[in-house]
Amino acid sequence: MVVSFLIYFTFNFKEALLLFALSLAYITSVVPFFCGLILIVGSVAKLKLYAHLYKTIKANIVLTGKRFVSINYFSFFSINII
């Protein structure tokens, strides 16, 4: 339980930093809007894609951590019952 919580907290903190960087990239891209519209839209879309992939990887790691903790939890109780 503690391990999965630490993994979840760590990845949420990194996700918050990623979203902050994404918002900064969007704000700084508004200034040269007419100069490079296609380049800006492409870079924001790429950052959104990376954020989506990062969320998927984070969810898989959290589920794996929870699964590992639950397996240890049940094996601990099976030893105590025997």
N, C-alpha and C positions, 0 to 999 in steps of 0.2 A: 504494500500500500504506500509506504513512504517512498519507495523507489519510483513507482509510477507517478506519484505526485510531483517529485522533483523533476522527472523527465517532462511532465506536462507543463510545469511552471517555467522550466528553461526554454522550451520551445515557444510558449506563449510570449515570453519576453523577447525572443528573437523575432517572432512574427510582428510584434509591436514596432520593433526597430525597422523591419522591412517595410511595413505600411507607412511609417514616418518617412523613410527614404522615398517611397513611391509618391507620397504627397509632395515632397520637396521637388522631385523630378517633374511633377505636373505643374507646380507653381512656377518653377523656373522656365518651363517650356511655354508658358503663356506669353512671355515678353516677346520672343522672336516668332510670334504666331504666323505672320504672313511670310516670313522668310523660308521656313522649312516645314510646312504643314505635314507633308507625307512622312518626313523623317521623325517628327515629334510624335505623330499618331502611332507610327511603327514602334518607337521606343517605349511609349506608355503601354501599348498592347503587349509588348514583350515582357515588361515588368509585371503586368497583370498575369501573364501566363506563368512567369516564374513564381509569383505569389501563390497561384493556384497549385502548382506542382509542389511547392514547399508545404502548403497546408495538407496535401495528400500524403506526403512523406511523414509529416508530423503526426497525422492521425494513425498511420500504420505503426509508427514507433510507439505511440501511446498504447495502442491496442496490444502490441507485442509485450510491452512492459506489464500491462495489466494481466495478460495471460500468464506470464512468467510468475508474477506474484501470486495469482490464484492457484497455480499448480503447487507452489511451495506451501501455500496455506493449507490445501487439502492433504498433502502428503504429511505435513506436520501433525494434523489431527488424526490421520490414519495410524501414525506411529503411537500416538497417545492412547487410542482406543485399544490397540492390540496389547 
